[in-house]
Amino acid sequence: MSYCITGIQMKRFIEGESRTQSTLLPECLDDYIADTNPVRVVDVFVDELNLGHLGFDGVDPCYRSSWLSPGHSEVIIYGYLNRIQSSRRLEKESQRNVELMWLTGRLMPDFKTIARFRKDNGKAIGMFAGSLSVVPAAWFVLRGAGGN
């Protein structure tokens, strides 16, 4: 069904673009993450932690890992804050969630990597688990600063 207004035919529903159509999206993931987005708090929080002092493996710059501990830690914290604790769900979210793509620099760890990091750093994760209460508090401060 279509309507005609002064010679212009209008369709009843708005149609999306073709999936094969090229579009100019923001080239930078940072354009998708607002300044008041809570994921920025997680990023700053992990950057300020002394992960080596807390007992995390792979922090030594001479140590070659498939992925750095700060990235692992950010994914784990993001998962806990968003009630995503399964390694398989975190893997899936890192492939489709723009916030996690931004947080990890578009690295997409598989579930085995996430699970191995948890297993190898269980004590260290337990040590800073109490510090996670700071993140939601900072989250609200950040949101308040943005006027939301």
Phi and psi in radians as a Rosetta constraint file:
Dihedral C 1 N 2 CA 2 C 2 CIRCULARHARMONIC -2.377 0.35
Dihedral N 2 CA 2 C 2 N 3 CIRCULARHARMONIC 2.813 0.35
Dihedral C 2 N 3 CA 3 C 3 CIRCULARHARMONIC -2.086 0.35
Dihedral N 3 CA 3 C 3 N 4 CIRCULARHARMONIC 2.601 0.35
Dihedral C 3 N 4 CA 4 C 4 CIRCULARHARMONIC -2.093 0.35
Dihedral N 4 CA 4 C 4 N 5 CIRCULARHARMONIC 2.126 0.35
Dihedral C 4 N 5 CA 5 C 5 CIRCULARHARMONIC -2.142 0.35
Dihedral N 5 CA 5 C 5 N 6 CIRCULARHARMONIC 2.007 0.35
Dihedral C 5 N 6 CA 6 C 6 CIRCULARHARMONIC 0.743 0.35
Dihedral N 6 CA 6 C 6 N 7 CIRCULARHARMONIC 0.921 0.35
Dihedral C 6 N 7 CA 7 C 7 CIRCULARHARMONIC 1.457 0.35
Dihedral N 7 CA 7 C 7 N 8 CIRCULARHARMONIC -0.112 0.35
Dihedral C 7 N 8 CA 8 C 8 CIRCULARHARMONIC -1.779 0.35
Dihedral N 8 CA 8 C 8 N 9 CIRCULARHARMONIC 2.122 0.35
Dihedral C 8 N 9 CA 9 C 9 CIRCULARHARMONIC -1.476 0.35
Dihedral N 9 CA 9 C 9 N 10 CIRCULARHARMONIC 2.200 0.35
Dihedral C 9 N 10 CA 10 C 10 CIRCULARHARMONIC -1.947 0.35
Dihedral N 10 CA 10 C 10 N 11 CIRCULARHARMONIC 2.425 0.35
Dihedral C 10 N 11 CA 11 C 11 CIRCULARHARMONIC -1.502 0.35
Dihedral N 11 CA 11 C 11 N 12 CIRCULARHARMONIC 2.730 0.35
Dihedral C 11 N 12 CA 12 C 12 CIRCULARHARMONIC -1.237 0.35
Dihedral N 12 CA 12 C 12 N 13 CIRCULARHARMONIC -0.611 0.35
Dihedral C 12 N 13 CA 13 C 13 CIRCULARHARMONIC -2.071 0.35
Dihedral N 13 CA 13 C 13 N 14 CIRCULARHARMONIC 2.633 0.35
Dihedral C 13 N 14 CA 14 C 14 CIRCULARHARMONIC -1.358 0.35
Dihedral N 14 CA 14 C 14 N 15 CIRCULARHARMONIC 2.289 0.35
Dihedral C 14 N 15 CA 15 C 15 CIRCULARHARMONIC -1.809 0.35
Dihedral N 15 CA 15 C 15 N 16 CIRCULARHARMONIC 2.496 0.35
Dihedral C 15 N 16 CA 16 C 16 CIRCULARHARMONIC -1.348 0.35
Dihedral N 16 CA 16 C 16 N 17 CIRCULARHARMONIC 2.973 0.35
Dihedral C 16 N 17 CA 17 C 17 CIRCULARHARMONIC -1.395 0.35
Dihedral N 17 CA 17 C 17 N 18 CIRCULARHARMONIC 2.815 0.35
Dihedral C 17 N 18 CA 18 C 18 CIRCULARHARMONIC -1.117 0.35
Dihedral N 18 CA 18 C 18 N 19 CIRCULARHARMONIC 2.499 0.35
Dihedral C 18 N 19 CA 19 C 19 CIRCULARHARMONIC -1.202 0.35
Dihedral N 19 CA 19 C 19 N 20 CIRCULARHARMONIC -0.331 0.35
Dihedral C 19 N 20 CA 20 C 20 CIRCULARHARMONIC -1.601 0.35
Dihedral N 20 CA 20 C 20 N 21 CIRCULARHARMONIC -0.052 0.35
Dihedral C 20 N 21 CA 21 C 21 CIRCULARHARMONIC -1.275 0.35
Dihedral N 21 CA 21 C 21 N 22 CIRCULARHARMONIC 2.254 0.35
Dihedral C 21 N 22 CA 22 C 22 CIRCULARHARMONIC -1.304 0.35
Dihedral N 22 CA 22 C 22 N 23 CIRCULARHARMONIC 2.417 0.35
Dihedral C 22 N 23 CA 23 C 23 CIRCULARHARMONIC -2.271 0.35
Dihedral N 23 CA 23 C 23 N 24 CIRCULARHARMONIC 2.762 0.35
Dihedral C 23 N 24 CA 24 C 24 CIRCULARHARMONIC -1.754 0.35
Dihedral N 24 CA 24 C 24 N 25 CIRCULARHARMONIC 1.653 0.35
Dihedral C 24 N 25 CA 25 C 25 CIRCULARHARMONIC -1.642 0.35
Dihedral N 25 CA 25 C 25 N 26 CIRCULARHARMONIC 2.862 0.35
Dihedral C 25 N 26 CA 26 C 26 CIRCULARHARMONIC -0.979 0.35
Dihedral N 26 CA 26 C 26 N 27 CIRCULARHARMONIC 2.300 0.35
Dihedral C 26 N 27 CA 27 C 27 CIRCULARHARMONIC -1.300 0.35
Dihedral N 27 CA 27 C 27 N 28 CIRCULARHARMONIC -0.347 0.35
Dihedral C 27 N 28 CA 28 C 28 CIRCULARHARMONIC -1.893 0.35
Dihedral N 28 CA 28 C 28 N 29 CIRCULARHARMONIC 2.251 0.35
Dihedral C 28 N 29 CA 29 C 29 CIRCULARHARMONIC -1.056 0.35
Dihedral N 29 CA 29 C 29 N 30 CIRCULARHARMONIC -0.506 0.35
Dihedral C 29 N 30 CA 30 C 30 CIRCULARHARMONIC -1.053 0.35
Dihedral N 30 CA 30 C 30 N 31 CIRCULARHARMONIC -0.450 0.35
Dihedral C 30 N 31 CA 31 C 31 CIRCULARHARMONIC -1.181 0.35
Dihedral N 31 CA 31 C 31 N 32 CIRCULARHARMONIC -0.402 0.35
Dihedral C 31 N 32 CA 32 C 32 CIRCULARHARMONIC -1.523 0.35
Dihedral N 32 CA 32 C 32 N 33 CIRCULARHARMONIC -0.290 0.35
Dihedral C 32 N 33 CA 33 C 33 CIRCULARHARMONIC -1.825 0.35
Dihedral N 33 CA 33 C 33 N 34 CIRCULARHARMONIC 1.964 0.35
Dihedral C 33 N 34 CA 34 C 34 CIRCULARHARMONIC -1.135 0.35
Dihedral N 34 CA 34 C 34 N 35 CIRCULARHARMONIC 2.732 0.35
Dihedral C 34 N 35 CA 35 C 35 CIRCULARHARMONIC -1.074 0.35
Dihedral N 35 CA 35 C 35 N 36 CIRCULARHARMONIC -0.454 0.35
Dihedral C 35 N 36 CA 36 C 36 CIRCULARHARMONIC -1.702 0.35
Dihedral N 36 CA 36 C 36 N 37 CIRCULARHARMONIC 0.167 0.35
Dihedral C 36 N 37 CA 37 C 37 CIRCULARHARMONIC -1.211 0.35
Dihedral N 37 CA 37 C 37 N 38 CIRCULARHARMONIC 2.297 0.35
Dihedral C 37 N 38 CA 38 C 38 CIRCULARHARMONIC -1.042 0.35
Dihedral N 38 CA 38 C 38 N 39 CIRCULARHARMONIC -0.378 0.35
Dihedral C 38 N 39 CA 39 C 39 CIRCULARHARMONIC -1.134 0.35
Dihedral N 39 CA 39 C 39 N 40 CIRCULARHARMONIC -0.411 0.35
Dihedral C 39 N 40 CA 40 C 40 CIRCULARHARMONIC -1.189 0.35
Dihedral N 40 CA 40 C 40 N 41 CIRCULARHARMONIC -0.553 0.35
Dihedral C 40 N 41 CA 41 C 41 CIRCULARHARMONIC -1.142 0.35
Dihedral N 41 CA 41 C 41 N 42 CIRCULARHARMONIC -0.751 0.35
Dihedral C 41 N 42 CA 42 C 42 CIRCULARHARMONIC -1.055 0.35
Dihedral N 42 CA 42 C 42 N 43 CIRCULARHARMONIC -0.765 0.35
Dihedral C 42 N 43 CA 43 C 43 CIRCULARHARMONIC -1.057 0.35
Dihedral N 43 CA 43 C 43 N 44 CIRCULARHARMONIC -0.843 0.35
Dihedral C 43 N 44 CA 44 C 44 CIRCULARHARMONIC -1.150 0.35
Dihedral N 44 CA 44 C 44 N 45 CIRCULARHARMONIC -0.722 0.35
Dihedral C 44 N 45 CA 45 C 45 CIRCULARHARMONIC -1.014 0.35
Dihedral N 45 CA 45 C 45 N 46 CIRCULARHARMONIC -0.855 0.35
Dihedral C 45 N 46 CA 46 C 46 CIRCULARHARMONIC -1.218 0.35
Dihedral N 46 CA 46 C 46 N 47 CIRCULARHARMONIC -0.634 0.35
Dihedral C 46 N 47 CA 47 C 47 CIRCULARHARMONIC -1.074 0.35
Dihedral N 47 CA 47 C 47 N 48 CIRCULARHARMONIC -0.570 0.35
Dihedral C 47 N 48 CA 48 C 48 CIRCULARHARMONIC -1.477 0.35
Dihedral N 48 CA 48 C 48 N 49 CIRCULARHARMONIC -0.243 0.35
Dihedral C 48 N 49 CA 49 C 49 CIRCULARHARMONIC -1.314 0.35
Dihedral N 49 CA 49 C 49 N 50 CIRCULARHARMONIC 2.559 0.35
Dihedral C 49 N 50 CA 50 C 50 CIRCULARHARMONIC -1.660 0.35
Dihedral N 50 CA 50 C 50 N 51 CIRCULARHARMONIC 1.553 0.35
Dihedral C 50 N 51 CA 51 C 51 CIRCULARHARMONIC -1.125 0.35
Dihedral N 51 CA 51 C 51 N 52 CIRCULARHARMONIC -0.608 0.35
Dihedral C 51 N 52 CA 52 C 52 CIRCULARHARMONIC -1.106 0.35
Dihedral N 52 CA 52 C 52 N 53 CIRCULARHARMONIC -0.703 0.35
Dihedral C 52 N 53 CA 53 C 53 CIRCULARHARMONIC -1.143 0.35
Dihedral N 53 CA 53 C 53 N 54 CIRCULARHARMONIC -0.576 0.35
Dihedral C 53 N 54 CA 54 C 54 CIRCULARHARMONIC -1.359 0.35
Dihedral N 54 CA 54 C 54 N 55 CIRCULARHARMONIC -0.211 0.35
Dihedral C 54 N 55 CA 55 C 55 CIRCULARHARMONIC 1.786 0.35
Dihedral N 55 CA 55 C 55 N 56 CIRCULARHARMONIC 0.268 0.35
Dihedral C 55 N 56 CA 56 C 56 CIRCULARHARMONIC -1.337 0.35
Dihedral N 56 CA 56 C 56 N 57 CIRCULARHARMONIC 2.432 0.35
Dihedral C 56 N 57 CA 57 C 57 CIRCULARHARMONIC -1.428 0.35
Dihedral N 57 CA 57 C 57 N 58 CIRCULARHARMONIC 2.661 0.35
Dihedral C 57 N 58 CA 58 C 58 CIRCULARHARMONIC 1.485 0.35
Dihedral N 58 CA 58 C 58 N 59 CIRCULARHARMONIC 0.220 0.35
Dihedral C 58 N 59 CA 59 C 59 CIRCULARHARMONIC -1.510 0.35
Dihedral N 59 CA 59 C 59 N 60 CIRCULARHARMONIC -0.447 0.35
Dihedral C 59 N 60 CA 60 C 60 CIRCULARHARMONIC -1.068 0.35
Dihedral N 60 CA 60 C 60 N 61 CIRCULARHARMONIC 2.231 0.35
Dihedral C 60 N 61 CA 61 C 61 CIRCULARHARMONIC -1.086 0.35
Dihedral N 61 CA 61 C 61 N 62 CIRCULARHARMONIC -0.379 0.35
Dihedral C 61 N 62 CA 62 C 62 CIRCULARHARMONIC -1.380 0.35
Dihedral N 62 CA 62 C 62 N 63 CIRCULARHARMONIC -0.250 0.35
Dihedral C 62 N 63 CA 63 C 63 CIRCULARHARMONIC -1.465 0.35
Dihedral N 63 CA 63 C 63 N 64 CIRCULARHARMONIC 2.196 0.35
Dihedral C 63 N 64 CA 64 C 64 CIRCULARHARMONIC -1.735 0.35
Dihedral N 64 CA 64 C 64 N 65 CIRCULARHARMONIC 2.092 0.35
Dihedral C 64 N 65 CA 65 C 65 CIRCULARHARMONIC -2.152 0.35
Dihedral N 65 CA 65 C 65 N 66 CIRCULARHARMONIC 2.813 0.35
Dihedral C 65 N 66 CA 66 C 66 CIRCULARHARMONIC -1.195 0.35
Dihedral N 66 CA 66 C 66 N 67 CIRCULARHARMONIC -0.303 0.35
Dihedral C 66 N 67 CA 67 C 67 CIRCULARHARMONIC -2.846 0.35
Dihedral N 67 CA 67 C 67 N 68 CIRCULARHARMONIC 2.509 0.35
Dihedral C 67 N 68 CA 68 C 68 CIRCULARHARMONIC -1.357 0.35
Dihedral N 68 CA 68 C 68 N 69 CIRCULARHARMONIC 2.598 0.35
Dihedral C 68 N 69 CA 69 C 69 CIRCULARHARMONIC -1.006 0.35
Dihedral N 69 CA 69 C 69 N 70 CIRCULARHARMONIC -0.672 0.35
Dihedral C 69 N 70 CA 70 C 70 CIRCULARHARMONIC -1.012 0.35
Dihedral N 70 CA 70 C 70 N 71 CIRCULARHARMONIC -0.685 0.35
Dihedral C 70 N 71 CA 71 C 71 CIRCULARHARMONIC -1.121 0.35
Dihedral N 71 CA 71 C 71 N 72 CIRCULARHARMONIC -0.740 0.35
Dihedral C 71 N 72 CA 72 C 72 CIRCULARHARMONIC -1.052 0.35
Dihedral N 72 CA 72 C 72 N 73 CIRCULARHARMONIC -0.829 0.35
Dihedral C 72 N 73 CA 73 C 73 CIRCULARHARMONIC -1.066 0.35
Dihedral N 73 CA 73 C 73 N 74 CIRCULARHARMONIC -0.712 0.35
Dihedral C 73 N 74 CA 74 C 74 CIRCULARHARMONIC -1.105 0.35
Dihedral N 74 CA 74 C 74 N 75 CIRCULARHARMONIC -0.708 0.35
Dihedral C 74 N 75 CA 75 C 75 CIRCULARHARMONIC -1.138 0.35
Dihedral N 75 CA 75 C 75 N 76 CIRCULARHARMONIC -0.753 0.35
Dihedral C 75 N 76 CA 76 C 76 CIRCULARHARMONIC -1.103 0.35
Dihedral N 76 CA 76 C 76 N 77 CIRCULARHARMONIC -0.814 0.35
Dihedral C 76 N 77 CA 77 C 77 CIRCULARHARMONIC -1.092 0.35
Dihedral N 77 CA 77 C 77 N 78 CIRCULARHARMONIC -0.797 0.35
Dihedral C 77 N 78 CA 78 C 78 CIRCULARHARMONIC -1.011 0.35
Dihedral N 78 CA 78 C 78 N 79 CIRCULARHARMONIC -0.733 0.35
Dihedral C 78 N 79 CA 79 C 79 CIRCULARHARMONIC -1.085 0.35
Dihedral N 79 CA 79 C 79 N 80 CIRCULARHARMONIC -0.782 0.35
Dihedral C 79 N 80 CA 80 C 80 CIRCULARHARMONIC -1.147 0.35
Dihedral N 80 CA 80 C 80 N 81 CIRCULARHARMONIC -0.718 0.35
Dihedral C 80 N 81 CA 81 C 81 CIRCULARHARMONIC -1.173 0.35
Dihedral N 81 CA 81 C 81 N 82 CIRCULARHARMONIC -0.465 0.35
Dihedral C 81 N 82 CA 82 C 82 CIRCULARHARMONIC -1.886 0.35
Dihedral N 82 CA 82 C 82 N 83 CIRCULARHARMONIC 0.271 0.35
Dihedral C 82 N 83 CA 83 C 83 CIRCULARHARMONIC 0.998 0.35
Dihedral N 83 CA 83 C 83 N 84 CIRCULARHARMONIC 0.733 0.35
Dihedral C 83 N 84 CA 84 C 84 CIRCULARHARMONIC -2.066 0.35
Dihedral N 84 CA 84 C 84 N 85 CIRCULARHARMONIC 1.723 0.35
Dihedral C 84 N 85 CA 85 C 85 CIRCULARHARMONIC -1.860 0.35
Dihedral N 85 CA 85 C 85 N 86 CIRCULARHARMONIC -0.308 0.35
Dihedral C 85 N 86 CA 86 C 86 CIRCULARHARMONIC -1.283 0.35
Dihedral N 86 CA 86 C 86 N 87 CIRCULARHARMONIC 2.328 0.35
Dihedral C 86 N 87 CA 87 C 87 CIRCULARHARMONIC -1.089 0.35
Dihedral N 87 CA 87 C 87 N 88 CIRCULARHARMONIC -0.636 0.35
Dihedral C 87 N 88 CA 88 C 88 CIRCULARHARMONIC -1.190 0.35
Dihedral N 88 CA 88 C 88 N 89 CIRCULARHARMONIC -0.666 0.35
Dihedral C 88 N 89 CA 89 C 89 CIRCULARHARMONIC -1.222 0.35
Dihedral N 89 CA 89 C 89 N 90 CIRCULARHARMONIC -0.647 0.35
Dihedral C 89 N 90 CA 90 C 90 CIRCULARHARMONIC -1.115 0.35
Dihedral N 90 CA 90 C 90 N 91 CIRCULARHARMONIC -0.664 0.35
Dihedral C 90 N 91 CA 91 C 91 CIRCULARHARMONIC -1.060 0.35
Dihedral N 91 CA 91 C 91 N 92 CIRCULARHARMONIC -0.828 0.35
Dihedral C 91 N 92 CA 92 C 92 CIRCULARHARMONIC -1.110 0.35
Dihedral N 92 CA 92 C 92 N 93 CIRCULARHARMONIC -0.731 0.35
Dihedral C 92 N 93 CA 93 C 93 CIRCULARHARMONIC -1.132 0.35
Dihedral N 93 CA 93 C 93 N 94 CIRCULARHARMONIC -0.629 0.35
Dihedral C 93 N 94 CA 94 C 94 CIRCULARHARMONIC -1.180 0.35
Dihedral N 94 CA 94 C 94 N 95 CIRCULARHARMONIC -0.312 0.35
Dihedral C 94 N 95 CA 95 C 95 CIRCULARHARMONIC -1.594 0.35
Dihedral N 95 CA 95 C 95 N 96 CIRCULARHARMONIC -0.331 0.35
Dihedral C 95 N 96 CA 96 C 96 CIRCULARHARMONIC -2.237 0.35
Dihedral N 96 CA 96 C 96 N 97 CIRCULARHARMONIC -0.217 0.35
Dihedral C 96 N 97 CA 97 C 97 CIRCULARHARMONIC -1.654 0.35
Dihedral N 97 CA 97 C 97 N 98 CIRCULARHARMONIC 2.052 0.35
Dihedral C 97 N 98 CA 98 C 98 CIRCULARHARMONIC -1.075 0.35
Dihedral N 98 CA 98 C 98 N 99 CIRCULARHARMONIC -0.627 0.35
Dihedral C 98 N 99 CA 99 C 99 CIRCULARHARMONIC -1.086 0.35
Dihedral N 99 CA 99 C 99 N 100 CIRCULARHARMONIC -0.768 0.35
Dihedral C 99 N 100 CA 100 C 100 CIRCULARHARMONIC -1.226 0.35
Dihedral N 100 CA 100 C 100 N 101 CIRCULARHARMONIC -0.608 0.35
Dihedral C 100 N 101 CA 101 C 101 CIRCULARHARMONIC -1.063 0.35
Dihedral N 101 CA 101 C 101 N 102 CIRCULARHARMONIC -0.741 0.35
Dihedral C 101 N 102 CA 102 C 102 CIRCULARHARMONIC -1.135 0.35
Dihedral N 102 CA 102 C 102 N 103 CIRCULARHARMONIC -0.768 0.35
Dihedral C 102 N 103 CA 103 C 103 CIRCULARHARMONIC -1.127 0.35
Dihedral N 103 CA 103 C 103 N 104 CIRCULARHARMONIC -0.677 0.35
Dihedral C 103 N 104 CA 104 C 104 CIRCULARHARMONIC -1.661 0.35
Dihedral N 104 CA 104 C 104 N 105 CIRCULARHARMONIC -0.024 0.35
Dihedral C 104 N 105 CA 105 C 105 CIRCULARHARMONIC 1.200 0.35
Dihedral N 105 CA 105 C 105 N 106 CIRCULARHARMONIC 0.639 0.35
Dihedral C 105 N 106 CA 106 C 106 CIRCULARHARMONIC 1.165 0.35
Dihedral N 106 CA 106 C 106 N 107 CIRCULARHARMONIC 0.298 0.35
Dihedral C 106 N 107 CA 107 C 107 CIRCULARHARMONIC -1.359 0.35
Dihedral N 107 CA 107 C 107 N 108 CIRCULARHARMONIC 2.468 0.35
Dihedral C 107 N 108 CA 108 C 108 CIRCULARHARMONIC -2.191 0.35
Dihedral N 108 CA 108 C 108 N 109 CIRCULARHARMONIC 1.510 0.35
Dihedral C 108 N 109 CA 109 C 109 CIRCULARHARMONIC -1.192 0.35
Dihedral N 109 CA 109 C 109 N 110 CIRCULARHARMONIC 2.546 0.35
Dihedral C 109 N 110 CA 110 C 110 CIRCULARHARMONIC -1.478 0.35
Dihedral N 110 CA 110 C 110 N 111 CIRCULARHARMONIC 2.943 0.35
Dihedral C 110 N 111 CA 111 C 111 CIRCULARHARMONIC -1.119 0.35
Dihedral N 111 CA 111 C 111 N 112 CIRCULARHARMONIC -0.524 0.35
Dihedral C 111 N 112 CA 112 C 112 CIRCULARHARMONIC -1.173 0.35
Dihedral N 112 CA 112 C 112 N 113 CIRCULARHARMONIC -0.692 0.35
Dihedral C 112 N 113 CA 113 C 113 CIRCULARHARMONIC -1.111 0.35
Dihedral N 113 CA 113 C 113 N 114 CIRCULARHARMONIC -0.767 0.35
Dihedral C 113 N 114 CA 114 C 114 CIRCULARHARMONIC -1.135 0.35
Dihedral N 114 CA 114 C 114 N 115 CIRCULARHARMONIC -0.780 0.35
Dihedral C 114 N 115 CA 115 C 115 CIRCULARHARMONIC -1.145 0.35
Dihedral N 115 CA 115 C 115 N 116 CIRCULARHARMONIC -0.694 0.35
Dihedral C 115 N 116 CA 116 C 116 CIRCULARHARMONIC -1.133 0.35
Dihedral N 116 CA 116 C 116 N 117 CIRCULARHARMONIC -0.703 0.35
Dihedral C 116 N 117 CA 117 C 117 CIRCULARHARMONIC -1.077 0.35
Dihedral N 117 CA 117 C 117 N 118 CIRCULARHARMONIC -0.746 0.35
Dihedral C 117 N 118 CA 118 C 118 CIRCULARHARMONIC -1.095 0.35
Dihedral N 118 CA 118 C 118 N 119 CIRCULARHARMONIC -0.742 0.35
Dihedral C 118 N 119 CA 119 C 119 CIRCULARHARMONIC -1.165 0.35
Dihedral N 119 CA 119 C 119 N 120 CIRCULARHARMONIC -0.791 0.35
Dihedral C 119 N 120 CA 120 C 120 CIRCULARHARMONIC -1.260 0.35
Dihedral N 120 CA 120 C 120 N 121 CIRCULARHARMONIC -0.412 0.35
Dihedral C 120 N 121 CA 121 C 121 CIRCULARHARMONIC -2.125 0.35
Dihedral N 121 CA 121 C 121 N 122 CIRCULARHARMONIC 0.505 0.35
Dihedral C 121 N 122 CA 122 C 122 CIRCULARHARMONIC -0.988 0.35
Dihedral N 122 CA 122 C 122 N 123 CIRCULARHARMONIC -0.762 0.35
Dihedral C 122 N 123 CA 123 C 123 CIRCULARHARMONIC -1.142 0.35
Dihedral N 123 CA 123 C 123 N 124 CIRCULARHARMONIC -0.780 0.35
Dihedral C 123 N 124 CA 124 C 124 CIRCULARHARMONIC -1.136 0.35
Dihedral N 124 CA 124 C 124 N 125 CIRCULARHARMONIC -0.702 0.35
Dihedral C 124 N 125 CA 125 C 125 CIRCULARHARMONIC -1.091 0.35
Dihedral N 125 CA 125 C 125 N 126 CIRCULARHARMONIC -0.717 0.35
Dihedral C 125 N 126 CA 126 C 126 CIRCULARHARMONIC -1.105 0.35
Dihedral N 126 CA 126 C 126 N 127 CIRCULARHARMONIC -0.617 0.35
Dihedral C 126 N 127 CA 127 C 127 CIRCULARHARMONIC -1.163 0.35
Dihedral N 127 CA 127 C 127 N 128 CIRCULARHARMONIC -0.685 0.35
Dihedral C 127 N 128 CA 128 C 128 CIRCULARHARMONIC -1.703 0.35
Dihedral N 128 CA 128 C 128 N 129 CIRCULARHARMONIC 0.069 0.35
Dihedral C 128 N 129 CA 129 C 129 CIRCULARHARMONIC -1.056 0.35
Dihedral N 129 CA 129 C 129 N 130 CIRCULARHARMONIC -0.625 0.35
Dihedral C 129 N 130 CA 130 C 130 CIRCULARHARMONIC -1.151 0.35
Dihedral N 130 CA 130 C 130 N 131 CIRCULARHARMONIC -0.501 0.35
Dihedral C 130 N 131 CA 131 C 131 CIRCULARHARMONIC -1.245 0.35
Dihedral N 131 CA 131 C 131 N 132 CIRCULARHARMONIC -0.301 0.35
Dihedral C 131 N 132 CA 132 C 132 CIRCULARHARMONIC -1.113 0.35
Dihedral N 132 CA 132 C 132 N 133 CIRCULARHARMONIC -0.333 0.35
Dihedral C 132 N 133 CA 133 C 133 CIRCULARHARMONIC -1.159 0.35
Dihedral N 133 CA 133 C 133 N 134 CIRCULARHARMONIC -0.358 0.35
Dihedral C 133 N 134 CA 134 C 134 CIRCULARHARMONIC -1.255 0.35
Dihedral N 134 CA 134 C 134 N 135 CIRCULARHARMONIC -0.594 0.35
Dihedral C 134 N 135 CA 135 C 135 CIRCULARHARMONIC -1.086 0.35
Dihedral N 135 CA 135 C 135 N 136 CIRCULARHARMONIC -0.896 0.35
Dihedral C 135 N 136 CA 136 C 136 CIRCULARHARMONIC -1.066 0.35
Dihedral N 136 CA 136 C 136 N 137 CIRCULARHARMONIC -0.600 0.35
Dihedral C 136 N 137 CA 137 C 137 CIRCULARHARMONIC -1.120 0.35
Dihedral N 137 CA 137 C 137 N 138 CIRCULARHARMONIC -0.783 0.35
Dihedral C 137 N 138 CA 138 C 138 CIRCULARHARMONIC -1.156 0.35
Dihedral N 138 CA 138 C 138 N 139 CIRCULARHARMONIC -0.574 0.35
Dihedral C 138 N 139 CA 139 C 139 CIRCULARHARMONIC -0.999 0.35
Dihedral N 139 CA 139 C 139 N 140 CIRCULARHARMONIC -0.829 0.35
Dihedral C 139 N 140 CA 140 C 140 CIRCULARHARMONIC -1.207 0.35
Dihedral N 140 CA 140 C 140 N 141 CIRCULARHARMONIC -0.623 0.35
Dihedral C 140 N 141 CA 141 C 141 CIRCULARHARMONIC -1.097 0.35
Dihedral N 141 CA 141 C 141 N 142 CIRCULARHARMONIC -0.785 0.35
Dihedral C 141 N 142 CA 142 C 142 CIRCULARHARMONIC -1.077 0.35
Dihedral N 142 CA 142 C 142 N 143 CIRCULARHARMONIC -0.783 0.35
Dihedral C 142 N 143 CA 143 C 143 CIRCULARHARMONIC -1.133 0.35
Dihedral N 143 CA 143 C 143 N 144 CIRCULARHARMONIC -0.644 0.35
Dihedral C 143 N 144 CA 144 C 144 CIRCULARHARMONIC -1.170 0.35
Dihedral N 144 CA 144 C 144 N 145 CIRCULARHARMONIC -0.622 0.35
Dihedral C 144 N 145 CA 145 C 145 CIRCULARHARMONIC -1.177 0.35
Dihedral N 145 CA 145 C 145 N 146 CIRCULARHARMONIC -0.473 0.35
Dihedral C 145 N 146 CA 146 C 146 CIRCULARHARMONIC -1.468 0.35
Dihedral N 146 CA 146 C 146 N 147 CIRCULARHARMONIC -0.097 0.35
Dihedral C 146 N 147 CA 147 C 147 CIRCULARHARMONIC 1.465 0.35
Dihedral N 147 CA 147 C 147 N 148 CIRCULARHARMONIC 0.217 0.35
